[in-house]
Amino acid sequence: MSALRMAMIGGRTSTLGFKAVGVETFVAPLPEDGPRIWRELDLRRYAVVMVTEPVFEVLEREIPGFPPQGGLPVVLVVPAVTGTRETAAARLRERIVKAVGADLER
């Protein structure tokens, strides 16, 4: 079995730096292109799939069961270079509350 990889789905500018460090990048010219890219991915190849906030929001609306819960790949939401929509911070906060049992910011 080959080693699992990391992938990144997002706009061209957001994915460029990740490609430079060996992450497999998938450019979604528009956030609405995210579902097509997600469906074409062989998810068994990836340990982590990073998704920009705009693409994540479309995937959440249009792909049943997204993001996958438990197991691999782990889906990480990251801000796009164009700015944050606070989706990434909110998802991280949810995971911390689930792990710790309390909201550490309040």
Secondary structure, 3 states (H helix, E strand, C coil): CCCCEEEEEECHHHHHHHHHCCCEEEECCCHHHHHHHHHHCCHHHEEEEEEEHHHHHHHHHHCCCCCCCCCCCEEEEECECCECCCHHHHHHHHHHHHHHCCCCCC
